[in-house]
């Protein structure tokens, strides 16, 4: 059975979204301001922790990373953290579309 998870955070005037679709193949996408900036695909239910890196389109560009990890809880099995400008920001899970 395919499972979907979505995390979203507006930070520093930018929108950051992480979508995870897991099943026989797990696909993880990172969107910054609505544009796909990183993508990861693996067979199986995913390998965690997983870090995806991108940049915020500013002058000069700012690097960012999102880190996904298992929580060990059945209700919310994944947690996501945004790393931007030297700070970590937990990304809340939202209902996947």
C-alpha positions as CSV (number, residue, x, y, z in Angstrom):
1,X,0.0,0.0,0.0
2,X,1.3,3.4,-1.0
3,X,1.6,6.0,1.8
4,X,2.0,9.7,1.3
5,X,3.4,12.3,3.7
6,X,3.8,16.1,3.2
7,X,5.7,18.7,5.2
8,X,5.5,22.4,4.6
9,X,7.0,25.6,6.1
10,X,7.1,29.2,5.1
11,X,10.4,30.6,6.2
12,X,12.2,33.9,5.4
13,X,9.7,34.8,2.7
14,X,10.1,31.4,1.0
15,X,7.9,28.3,0.8
16,X,9.5,24.9,1.4
17,X,7.6,21.7,0.8
18,X,8.7,18.1,1.1
19,X,6.5,15.3,-0.4
20,X,7.1,11.6,0.3
21,X,5.4,8.8,-1.6
22,X,6.4,5.4,-0.2
23,X,5.5,1.9,-1.3
24,X,7.4,-0.5,-3.6
25,X,9.3,2.6,-4.7
26,X,9.8,5.6,-2.4
27,X,10.0,9.0,-4.0
28,X,10.9,12.2,-2.1
29,X,10.7,15.6,-3.7
30,X,11.8,19.0,-2.3
31,X,10.0,22.1,-3.6
32,X,11.2,25.6,-2.9
33,X,8.7,28.4,-3.9
34,X,6.8,25.7,-5.8
35,X,9.7,24.6,-8.0
36,X,11.2,21.1,-7.6
37,X,14.8,21.5,-6.5
38,X,15.7,18.0,-5.4
39,X,14.3,14.5,-5.9
40,X,15.3,11.1,-4.5
41,X,14.0,7.7,-5.6
42,X,14.8,4.3,-4.0
43,X,13.2,0.8,-4.1
44,X,11.5,-0.1,-0.9
45,X,10.2,2.0,2.0
46,X,13.0,4.5,2.0
47,X,16.4,4.9,3.6
48,X,16.5,7.2,6.6
49,X,17.9,9.6,7.6
50,X,17.7,11.3,4.3
51,X,19.0,14.8,3.5
52,X,18.1,16.7,0.4
53,X,19.9,20.0,-0.5
54,X,18.8,23.0,-2.6
55,X,19.2,26.8,-2.7
56,X,16.9,29.6,-2.1
57,X,16.8,31.9,-5.2
58,X,18.1,35.1,-3.7
59,X,21.2,37.2,-4.5
60,X,23.4,35.6,-3.3
61,X,21.7,32.2,-3.3
62,X,21.2,30.7,0.2
63,X,21.8,27.0,0.7
64,X,19.2,25.0,2.5
65,X,18.7,21.3,3.4
66,X,15.8,19.2,4.6
67,X,16.4,16.2,6.8
68,X,13.9,13.4,7.0
69,X,14.1,10.7,9.7
70,X,12.0,8.0,11.2
71,X,10.2,8.8,14.5
72,X,9.4,5.3,15.6
73,X,5.8,6.3,16.1
74,X,3.0,4.7,14.1
75,X,0.8,7.9,14.0
76,X,3.6,10.1,12.5
77,X,6.4,7.8,11.3
78,X,8.5,10.6,9.7
79,X,9.8,13.9,10.9
80,X,11.2,16.6,8.7
81,X,13.6,19.5,9.7
82,X,14.6,22.5,7.5
83,X,18.2,23.7,7.9
84,X,18.5,27.3,6.7
85,X,20.9,30.1,7.6
86,X,22.5,28.0,10.4
87,X,19.2,27.3,12.1
88,X,17.0,24.2,12.3
89,X,13.2,24.6,11.8
90,X,10.9,21.6,12.4
91,X,8.5,21.3,9.4
92,X,5.0,20.4,10.4
93,X,3.3,17.5,8.7
94,X,0.2,18.4,6.6
95,X,-2.4,16.3,4.9
96,X,-1.0,15.1,1.6
97,X,-2.9,15.9,-1.5
